[in-house]
Amino acid sequence: MKQIMEEYFLSLESGDKKIAWCTSVGPAELLRSFGFEVYFPENHGALLGATRTAMELIPEAGKCGYSNQVCSYTTADIGAYLKKNTPLQKHYGMQGIPKPDIIAYNTNQCREVEDWFTFYADEFNCPIVGIQPPRYLDEVTDDEVQLVVKQFKKMLPVCEQVSGRKFDLDSFKETVRLSKEATLLWQKVLKTSTAMNAPLSFFDGTIHMGPIVVLRGTQIAKDYYTTLLAELEENVKNGLGFAPEAKTRIFWEGMPIWGKLRMMSDLFTASGSAVVASTYCSSWVFGQFDEDNPWESTARAYTEIFINRSEKAKMKMLAAWFEEFNIDGIVYHDTKTCFNNSNAKFGMPQRLQKETGVPSLVVEGDLCDLRFFSEGQSITKIETFLEQLEDAKILS
């Protein structure tokens, strides 16, 4: 993993290819088909959170008028740019973030990505293209898919001009094929934790998802997940899990608390609980991809993602995951600066518990801004919740 990620980041500074910036659940396959190296600012935002450098950078974005209540990926990333301070310098010896030749976004996650990326388009004076799909859908119909396809195709003239290449349908199909194969392997990786002695935790998954985010559409990602899957399947076969004494199985809903991954992982394990599945890690599973129908299949895949759906659709997906992973309880992370990816605000925990019988807990925090997270309060809430789940299982 370290080697793959290092080679990826250093390739962004090699000068061998032009650089396209892209949202994490955006049209990476189309950009790669034009020969762009693709950089993902959201991945950089997660890195700022995980290295706990975000806190000193967020105030810089505030000076430009960006509220501390909006996405802390956005404010931390803009702050890092303004202060010319990034973990990429320390960890990979890079001069800084790579300069974009073109920027592409998809608002299937939130509106913030458009505002965030537009800041950089103005800073670097480079072209920006965007996809704005219908949101909050119970079902994604052909009407919505065709609308998104039209928006995808509007990107072509700009991509051709910046890359100096004509659009090549065969290249696009090949990239979609590689992306599909990698994403299905990633899905199988996640599903190894349906085993009672799960070999992969949610916290492990947030690290191993790196290649499916930044190298989607490449042979490298496919090879990585082929190797990882074989290792995990061998562990399942030999009964090797990350928490063999676990008494309860937990589903994590929402964003990671990047600066507290280790603390949270240790907390659940020490409490005899295994966090075996999540909505977050499953966000990069695109089973709809079809290289024989690349336009419609990618448009559908990127529009059907969990975060872009209605509460009704989300509840249906969560109920299916509960059954598949044999879940005893769900923890909702109410992410204070990520409203779009927080599902505990409109009564979903209560309705879903009534429907499935799976108890829930809401933990307040944030993806990068640790001012919104109380470690002591969270530990007390989580330990109490896990004790209640364990007692309920014993009584039943």
C-alpha positions in Angstrom: 0.0 0.0 0.0 2.7 2.5 1.0 4.6 1.8 -2.2 1.6 2.1 -4.5 0.5 5.4 -2.9 4.0 6.9 -3.0 4.4 6.0 -6.7 0.9 7.5 -7.4 1.7 10.8 -5.7 5.1 11.1 -7.2 3.7 10.5 -10.7 1.6 13.7 -10.2 4.9 15.7 -10.1 6.8 13.8 -12.8 5.5 16.0 -15.6 4.9 13.0 -17.8 1.2 13.6 -18.1 -1.2 16.5 -17.8 -3.1 16.7 -14.5 -6.9 16.5 -14.1 -8.4 17.2 -10.7 -11.6 15.1 -9.9 -14.0 14.5 -7.1 -13.7 11.2 -5.5 -16.9 9.8 -6.9 -16.5 11.7 -10.2 -15.8 10.9 -13.9 -12.3 9.6 -13.3 -12.7 6.9 -16.1 -13.4 9.5 -18.7 -10.5 11.7 -17.6 -8.1 8.7 -17.7 -9.2 7.8 -21.2 -7.8 11.1 -22.3 -4.4 10.3 -20.8 -4.7 12.6 -17.7 -3.1 11.7 -14.4 -5.9 12.2 -11.9 -5.6 13.9 -8.6 -8.4 13.8 -5.9 -8.5 16.8 -3.5 -10.9 14.8 -1.2 -8.1 12.3 -0.7 -5.9 15.2 0.3 -8.5 16.4 2.7 -8.6 12.9 4.3 -4.8 13.0 4.6 -5.0 16.4 6.3 -7.5 14.9 8.8 -5.6 11.7 9.4 -2.3 13.6 10.0 -4.1 16.1 12.3 -2.7 19.0 10.4 -6.2 20.2 9.4 -6.8 22.2 12.6 -4.0 24.7 11.9 -5.1 25.1 8.3 -8.9 25.5 8.6 -8.7 29.1 9.9 -6.8 30.2 6.8 -9.9 29.4 4.7 -12.0 31.3 7.2 -10.0 34.5 6.3 -11.3 34.1 2.7 -14.9 33.9 3.9 -15.3 30.1 4.1 -17.4 29.2 7.1 -16.2 26.8 9.7 -19.6 25.1 9.3 -18.9 24.0 5.7 -17.0 20.8 4.7 -13.8 20.6 6.6 -12.2 18.8 3.6 -12.8 22.1 1.8 -11.6 24.4 4.4 -8.6 22.3 5.4 -7.6 21.8 1.8 -7.9 25.5 0.8 -6.1 26.4 4.0 -3.2 24.1 3.1 -3.0 25.7 -0.3 -2.9 29.2 1.1 -0.3 28.3 3.7 1.7 26.2 1.2 1.7 23.4 3.8 0.8 19.8 2.8 1.7 16.4 4.2 2.7 15.5 0.6 5.8 17.5 1.2 6.8 15.6 4.4 5.7 12.1 3.3 6.6 12.1 -0.4 9.1 14.9 -0.8 6.7 16.8 -3.2 6.9 20.5 -3.7 3.2 20.8 -3.0 -0.2 19.9 -4.5 0.0 19.3 -8.3 -1.1 22.1 -10.5 -4.3 21.2 -12.5 -4.7 21.5 -16.3 -8.4 20.8 -16.0 -10.8 20.4 -13.0 -13.9 18.1 -13.0 -16.5 17.6 -10.3 -19.7 15.7 -9.7 -22.2 17.1 -7.2 -23.6 13.6 -6.5 -22.0 14.0 -3.1 -22.7 17.6 -2.2 -22.8 21.2 -3.6 -19.6 22.0 -1.7 -17.4 20.3 -4.2 -18.5 22.8 -6.9 -17.6 25.8 -4.7 -14.4 24.1 -3.5 -13.2 23.3 -7.0 -14.3 26.7 -8.5 -11.9 28.3 -6.0 -9.0 26.5 -7.6 -10.2 27.0 -11.1 -10.0 30.8 -10.4 -6.7 30.4 -8.6 -5.0 28.4 -11.4 -7.0 30.0 -14.3 -7.8 26.6 -15.7 -10.9 25.1 -17.3 -13.6 23.5 -15.0 -16.3 21.1 -16.0 -19.1 19.7 -13.8 -21.8 17.1 -13.5 -24.9 18.0 -11.6 -27.1 14.9 -11.4 -30.6 14.7 -9.9 -30.5 14.1 -6.2 -32.5 12.4 -3.4 -34.0 9.8 -5.7 -35.9 6.7 -4.6 -35.1 5.1 -7.9 -32.8 6.2 -10.7 -34.7 5.9 -14.0 -33.5 6.1 -17.6 -34.6 9.7 -17.7 -32.1 10.7 -15.0 -29.4 8.5 -16.6 -29.7 10.2 -19.9 -29.6 13.6 -18.3 -26.3 12.7 -16.7 -25.0 11.2 -20.0 -25.6 14.5 -21.8 -23.6 16.3 -19.1 -20.7 13.8 -19.4 -20.6 14.3 -23.1 -20.5 18.0 -22.7 -17.1 17.5 -21.1 -15.6 16.1 -24.3 -14.7 19.3 -26.2 -12.9 20.7 -23.1 -11.1 17.5 -22.4 -10.0 17.3 -26.1 -8.7 20.8 -26.1 -6.7 20.5 -22.8 -5.3 17.0 -23.5 -4.6 17.6 -27.2 -6.3 14.3 -27.9 -9.5 13.3 -29.7 -11.9 11.3 -27.6 -11.2 7.5 -28.1 -14.3 5.3 -27.3 -12.1 2.2 -27.1 -9.8 3.8 -24.5 -12.9 4.9 -22.5 -14.3 1.3 -22.6 -11.0 -0.2 -21.5 -10.7 2.2 -18.6 -14.3 1.4 -17.5 -13.5 -2.3 -17.8 -10.5 -2.0 -15.4 -12.5 0.2 -13.1 -15.3 -2.3 -13.0 -13.0 -5.2 -12.3 -11.2 -3.3 -9.5 -14.4 -2.2 -7.9 -15.9 -5.7 -7.9 -12.8 -7.0 -6.2 -13.1 -4.2 -3.6 -16.6 -5.3 -3.0 -15.5 -8.9 -2.4 -12.8 -7.5 -0.1 -15.4 -5.8 2.0 -17.7 -8.9 1.9 -15.0 -11.1 3.5 -16.1 -9.5 6.8 -19.5 -11.2 6.5 -17.5 -14.1 8.1 -18.2 -14.3 11.8 -14.5 -13.9 12.6 -14.1 -10.9 10.2 -10.6 -10.3 8.7 -11.2 -6.6 7.9 -12.6 -3.9 10.0 -14.2 -0.6 8.9 -11.0 1.2 10.2 -8.8 -1.1 8.1 -11.1 -0.4 5.1 -10.6 3.3 5.3 -6.9 2.7 4.6 -7.1 -0.1 2.0 -9.6 2.0 0.0 -6.8 4.3 -1.2 -6.3 2.6 -4.6 -10.0 2.3 -5.4 -10.3 6.1 -5.0 -7.1 7.4 -6.6 -6.2 4.6 -9.0 -9.7 3.5 -10.2 -9.5 2.6 -13.9 -5.9 1.3 -13.7 -4.3 -2.2 -13.7 -2.5 -1.2 -10.5 -5.8 -1.0 -8.5 -7.0 -4.3 -10.0 -3.8 -6.1 -9.0 -3.8 -4.6 -5.5 -7.3 -5.9 -4.7 -6.6 -9.2 -6.3 -3.7 -9.6 -3.9 -5.6 -8.3 -0.9 -8.6 -10.4 -1.5 -6.5 -13.6 -1.7 -4.9 -12.7 1.6 -8.2 -12.0 3.3 -9.9 -15.1 2.0 -6.9 -17.2 3.3 -7.4 -15.5 6.7 -11.1 -16.4 6.6 -10.3 -20.0 5.7 -7.8 -20.2 8.7 -10.2 -18.4 11.1 -7.9 -15.4 11.5 -9.9 -12.2 12.3 -9.1 -8.8 13.6 -11.2 -9.3 16.7 -11.6 -13.0 17.4 -13.3 -12.4 20.8 -15.8 -9.9 19.5 -19.3 -10.3 21.1 -21.1 -7.8 18.9 -20.9 -6.7 15.3 -21.3 -3.0 14.4 -22.1 -1.1 11.3 -20.6 2.4 10.9 -22.7 4.9 9.1 -21.2 8.1 7.8 -17.7 9.6 7.5 -14.6 8.4 9.4 -13.3 10.7 12.1 -9.9 10.8 10.4 -7.9 12.2 13.3 -9.2 9.5 15.6 -9.1 6.3 13.6 -6.6 4.5 15.9 -8.4 5.6 19.0 -11.8 4.5 17.7 -10.5 1.2 16.4 -8.9 0.4 19.8 -12.0 1.5 21.7 -14.3 -0.9 19.8 -11.8 -3.8 20.0 -11.1 -3.3 23.7 -14.9 -3.3 24.3 -15.3 -6.7 22.6 -16.9 -5.3 19.4 -16.1 -5.6 15.7 -17.0 -2.8 13.3 -17.4 -5.0 10.2 -19.1 -2.8 7.6 -19.9 0.8 6.6 -21.6 3.0 4.1 -18.4 4.9 3.6 -16.2 2.1 2.3 -19.0 0.8 0.1 -19.2 4.2 -1.7 -16.6 3.0 -4.2 -18.5 -0.2 -5.3 -19.8 0.4 -8.9 -21.3 -2.9 -10.0 -23.2 -1.1 -12.7 -20.1 -0.4 -14.8 -20.3 -2.0 -18.2 -17.5 -1.5 -20.8 -20.0 -2.4 -23.6 -22.2 0.4 -22.5 -19.8 2.9 -20.9 -21.8 6.1 -21.1 -25.1 4.9 -19.5 -23.4 2.5 -17.1 -21.0 5.1 -15.6 -23.8 7.8 -15.5 -26.0 5.3 -13.6 -23.3 4.1 -11.3 -22.3 7.6 -10.2 -26.0 8.7 -9.7 -27.1 5.6 -7.8 -24.5 6.0 -5.0 -25.8 5.9 -1.4 -25.2 9.5 -0.6 -27.1 10.7 -3.6 -30.3 8.8 -2.7 -33.5 9.4 -0.8 -33.9 8.4 2.9 -36.3 5.7 1.7 -33.6 4.2 -0.6 -30.9 4.6 2.0 -33.0 2.7 4.6 -33.5 -0.2 2.1 -29.8 -0.4 1.4 -28.9 -0.3 5.1 -31.5 -3.0 6.0 -29.9 -5.3 3.4 -26.4 -4.7 4.8 -27.6 -5.4 8.3 -28.8 -8.8 7.2 -25.8 -9.6 5.1 -23.2 -8.7 7.8 -25.3 -10.0 10.7 -25.2 -6.6 12.4 -26.1 -6.2 16.1 -26.0 -2.3 16.2 -25.3 0.7 14.1 -23.3 3.8 15.0 -24.2 7.0 13.1 -21.5 9.6 12.8 -23.2 12.9 12.8 -20.5 14.8 10.9 -20.9 18.5 11.8 -19.4 19.9 8.6 -20.7 17.2 6.2 -24.4 17.6 6.3 -24.9 15.6 3.1 -23.3 12.5 4.5 -24.9 12.6 8.0 -28.1 10.5 8.2 -29.1 11.0 11.8 -30.9 14.4 11.4 -34.3 13.5 10.1 -35.4 10.5 12.2 -33.7 7.7 10.2 -32.2 6.0 13.2 -35.6 5.7 14.9 -37.4 4.5 11.8 -34.8 2.0 10.8 -34.5 0.6 14.3 -38.3 0.1 14.3 -38.2 -1.6 10.9 -35.1 -3.8 11.5 -34.8 -4.1 15.2 -31.2 -3.0 15.0 -30.4 -0.6 17.9 -28.6 2.7 17.0 -26.3 5.2 18.6 -25.4 8.7 17.3 -21.9 10.1 17.8 -21.2 13.7 17.1 -17.9 14.6 15.5 -16.3 15.6 12.2 -14.2 14.3 9.4 -11.3 16.7 10.0 -12.3 19.4 12.5 -11.7 17.9 15.9 -13.2 20.9 17.7 -16.6 19.2 17.0 -15.5 15.9 18.7 -15.5 15.2 22.4 -13.3 12.1 23.0 -14.4 11.6 26.6 -18.1 11.9 25.9 -17.9 9.7 22.8 -16.0 7.0 24.7 -18.7 6.9 27.4 -21.5 6.8 24.9 -19.9 4.0 22.8 -18.9 1.9 25.8 -22.5 2.2 27.3 -24.1 1.3 23.9 -21.9 -1.7 23.4 -22.6 -3.0 26.9 -26.3 -2.7 26.3 -26.0 -4.6 23.0 -24.0 -7.4 24.7 -26.5 -7.6 27.6 -29.4 -7.8 25.1 -27.7 -10.6 23.2 -27.2 -12.5 26.4 -30.8 -12.1 27.5 -32.1 -13.2 24.1 
